[in-house]
Amino acid sequence: MAIKKSELYSSIWASCDELRGGMDASQYKDYVLSILFIKYVSDKYAGAGEYAPIRIPEGSSFEDMIKLKGQSDIGDQINKKIIAPLAEANDLRGVIDQTDFNDDEKLGSGKEKVERLSNLVGIFQNDALDFADNRAGGDDLLGDAYEYLMRNFATESGKSKGQFYTPAEVSRILAKVIGVEKADSPSLTAYDPTAGSGSLILKVADEAPVDITIYGQEMDVATTALAKMNMVLHNRPEAVHDIMRGNTLADPKFIENGSLKRFDFVVANPPFSYKSWTNGLDPENDE
């Protein structure tokens, strides 16, 4: 039986209720999306062998996380036994290990933290959240669920929402404005210099009739991690290493033959309210 999006969304959003109170949306989104990521890659790639796009080390799957429920050191074990090996095996250090599941200030301490994390993991045990057969195209349930969460996190984050998310409707319009639907070769490239969570550049790629290569750069550490996870959640694990962190103006990461790399399509939703955009720039160097 097909998964209904409404059921998927409500099940995932319910996990946020376990974290409300100790932190705001800009913080608890990291916990929810981290577990969502681990659940997805475990369902899709556990047991798939060493040539799978994402390797799941023995003892580090979502099923192993379930075994930690109720244990007094569940937060520490999630950090050390689940997230750290997964990050190490897939060159995702600094991406999926940015969230501390043993943080007493955000999650509470003692029995409170144990129950909160156990309940959070339990919500993702829902039989409806089986992503083993999730497809890259068509009805991309998990990708849609990710965007649903990002949209709601953006709403609850208030003024910070533009930092990591561009609404899907805006993304589609921008993709059409740059004419990516005319792309006729898989060698073509698209780039977002203010990538955020990657939602905009992913929509650009979706609008292309061929499988173009996508790149992005994002200044914020946590948001860069979200973008890299988003690439995997949208079945583009090869793009993880083409999302770079850094100030695009002061420290552009994509250099080719000593000059800025050129791309076939460029699209951006820059943080217009950012006041310190000249930080790091050399006023005497106009190149």
C-alpha positions in Angstrom: 0.0 0.0 0.0 1.4 3.4 -1.0 2.4 5.9 1.7 0.1 8.8 1.9 2.0 12.1 2.1 -0.3 13.4 4.8 0.4 10.5 7.0 4.2 10.8 6.4 4.2 14.5 7.2 2.1 14.1 10.3 4.3 11.3 11.6 7.5 13.2 11.0 6.2 16.5 12.4 5.0 14.7 15.5 8.7 14.1 16.3 9.2 17.9 16.7 6.8 17.9 19.7 9.3 15.8 21.6 11.9 18.6 21.3 9.8 21.7 21.8 10.4 23.6 25.0 14.1 23.1 25.4 15.1 24.9 22.1 13.7 26.8 19.2 13.0 25.6 15.7 16.4 26.7 14.4 17.9 24.2 16.8 15.5 21.3 17.0 15.3 21.0 13.2 18.9 19.6 13.3 17.9 16.7 15.6 14.9 15.8 13.5 16.7 16.0 10.2 19.6 14.0 11.5 17.4 11.1 12.6 15.5 11.4 9.3 18.8 11.1 7.4 19.9 8.1 9.4 16.5 6.4 9.0 16.5 7.0 5.2 20.1 5.8 4.5 19.6 2.8 6.7 16.4 1.8 4.9 17.9 2.3 1.5 21.5 1.2 1.8 21.9 -1.2 4.8 23.1 -4.5 3.5 23.7 -3.1 0.0 27.4 -3.8 0.0 30.6 -1.8 -0.2 29.7 -0.2 -3.6 26.5 1.4 -2.3 26.5 5.3 -2.5 26.2 5.4 1.3 27.9 2.7 3.5 26.2 1.7 6.7 28.8 0.3 9.1 27.9 -2.7 11.2 26.2 -1.5 14.4 25.4 1.9 13.1 22.0 1.6 11.4 18.7 2.9 12.5 17.8 -0.6 13.8 20.9 -0.3 16.0 19.6 3.1 17.2 16.3 1.5 18.2 18.2 -0.9 20.5 19.5 2.2 22.5 16.0 3.2 23.5 15.6 3.4 27.3 19.4 3.2 28.0 20.7 5.7 30.4 23.5 6.8 28.0 21.4 6.8 24.8 22.5 10.3 23.8 26.2 9.5 24.1 25.7 6.1 22.3 23.9 7.8 19.4 26.9 10.1 19.0 29.5 7.5 19.3 28.0 4.2 17.9 25.6 5.5 15.3 26.6 9.0 14.0 30.4 8.9 14.3 31.0 5.6 12.3 28.5 6.7 9.7 30.2 10.0 9.2 33.6 8.3 9.1 32.6 5.7 6.6 31.1 8.2 4.1 33.4 11.2 4.5 30.5 13.1 6.1 32.5 14.4 9.1 31.3 17.9 9.8 28.0 17.1 8.2 25.9 14.6 10.1 28.0 14.9 13.3 27.2 18.6 14.0 24.3 17.8 16.3 25.0 16.7 19.9 22.5 14.1 21.0 24.0 14.2 24.5 23.5 18.0 25.1 21.9 18.4 28.6 21.0 22.0 28.0 18.9 21.3 24.9 17.6 17.8 25.7 17.4 17.8 29.5 19.3 15.4 31.7 18.9 12.0 33.3 15.5 10.4 32.8 14.1 13.4 30.9 16.7 13.1 28.1 16.4 9.3 28.0 12.6 9.5 27.5 12.8 12.4 25.0 15.3 10.7 22.8 13.6 7.3 23.1 10.3 8.7 22.1 11.9 10.6 19.2 13.5 7.4 17.9 10.2 5.6 18.4 8.3 8.0 16.2 10.6 7.1 13.3 9.8 3.4 13.8 6.4 4.0 12.2 5.8 1.3 9.6 4.7 4.1 7.2 8.2 5.5 7.2 9.8 2.7 5.2 12.1 4.4 2.6 13.6 1.2 1.1 11.8 1.7 -2.2 11.9 5.5 -2.3 12.5 6.6 -5.8 14.8 9.4 -7.2 12.1 10.8 -9.5 8.4 10.9 -9.7 6.8 10.7 -6.3 9.9 11.5 -4.2 8.3 11.0 -0.8 11.3 11.6 1.4 12.5 14.6 -0.6 9.0 16.1 -0.3 9.0 15.3 3.5 12.3 17.1 3.9 10.9 20.2 2.1 7.8 20.0 4.3 9.9 20.1 7.4 12.1 22.9 6.1 9.1 24.9 5.2 7.6 24.5 8.7 11.0 25.1 10.4 11.3 28.3 8.3 7.9 29.5 9.5 8.7 28.8 13.1 12.2 30.3 12.8 10.7 33.7 11.8 13.3 36.1 10.6 16.0 33.4 10.0 13.9 31.5 7.5 15.7 32.9 4.5 18.9 31.5 5.7 18.3 27.9 4.7 15.2 27.6 2.6 13.7 28.8 -0.7 10.0 27.9 -1.1 9.5 25.3 -3.8 7.2 27.5 -5.8 9.9 30.2 -6.0 12.5 27.7 -6.9 10.5 26.4 -9.8 9.9 29.9 -11.2 13.6 30.7 -10.9 14.5 27.5 -12.7 12.2 28.4 -15.6 13.5 32.0 -15.7 17.1 30.7 -16.4 15.8 28.3 -19.0 17.2 25.1 -17.6 14.4 23.2 -19.3 16.4 23.7 -22.5 19.4 21.8 -21.2 20.3 19.1 -23.7 23.5 17.5 -22.4 24.4 15.8 -19.1 27.7 17.6 -19.3 26.0 20.9 -18.4 26.4 22.4 -14.9 24.3 24.5 -12.6 25.5 26.5 -9.6 24.1 28.3 -6.5 26.6 30.6 -4.8 24.2 31.0 -1.8 23.1 27.4 -1.6 21.3 27.4 1.8 19.9 23.9 2.3 20.2 23.2 -1.4 16.5 23.3 -2.1 16.8 25.8 -5.0 19.6 24.1 -6.9 17.8 20.7 -6.5 14.7 22.2 -8.1 16.8 23.6 -10.9 18.2 20.1 -11.5 14.7 18.6 -11.4 13.5 21.0 -14.1 16.3 20.0 -16.5 15.3 17.2 -18.9 18.8 15.7 -18.6 20.8 14.8 -15.5 23.0 17.9 -15.1 25.7 18.3 -12.5 25.0 20.7 -9.6 27.3 22.7 -7.4 26.8 25.1 -4.5 28.6 27.1 -1.9 27.1 28.2 1.5 28.7 30.3 4.3 26.9 28.9 7.3 28.3 25.7 8.8 25.0 24.1 10.0 23.2 25.1 6.8 26.0 23.6 4.6 25.5 20.4 6.5 21.7 20.5 5.8 22.5 21.0 2.1 24.8 18.0 2.0 22.2 15.8 3.7 19.6 17.1 1.3 21.6 15.9 -1.6 21.6 12.4 -0.2 17.9 12.6 0.7 17.1 13.6 -2.9 19.1 10.6 -4.3 22.1 12.8 -5.3 24.8 11.5 -3.0 27.4 12.3 -5.7 26.7 16.0 -5.2 27.7 16.0 -1.5 31.3 16.8 -2.3 30.2 19.6 -4.7 28.5 21.6 -1.9 31.3 23.7 -0.4 31.4 25.9 2.7 32.7 29.4 2.7 32.0 33.0 1.9 31.4 33.0 -1.9 32.5 36.6 -2.4 35.6 36.5 -0.1 36.6 32.9 -0.6 35.1 31.3 -3.7 35.8 27.6 -3.7 35.2 26.7 -7.3 38.4 27.7 -9.1 39.5 26.4 -12.5 42.9 27.1 -14.1 43.4 30.0 -11.8 40.1 31.7 -12.5 36.6 31.4 -11.2 34.9 28.3 -12.6 32.2 29.0 -15.2 28.8 27.3 -15.1 26.1 26.9 -17.7 23.3 27.9 -15.3 23.6 30.0 -12.1 20.7 30.7 -9.7 20.7 32.2 -6.2 18.4 33.5 -3.5 21.0 35.6 -1.5 20.4 36.7 2.1 19.4 40.2 1.2 19.1 41.3 4.9 22.8 40.3 5.6 24.6 43.5 6.6 28.3 42.4 6.6 28.6 41.1 3.0 31.9 43.0 2.5 33.6 41.0 5.3 36.8 39.4 4.0 36.9 41.4 0.8 40.0 43.4 -0.3 38.8 46.8 -1.5 42.0 47.2 -3.5 41.4 44.0 -5.4 38.5 44.3 -7.9 39.2 41.1 -9.8 
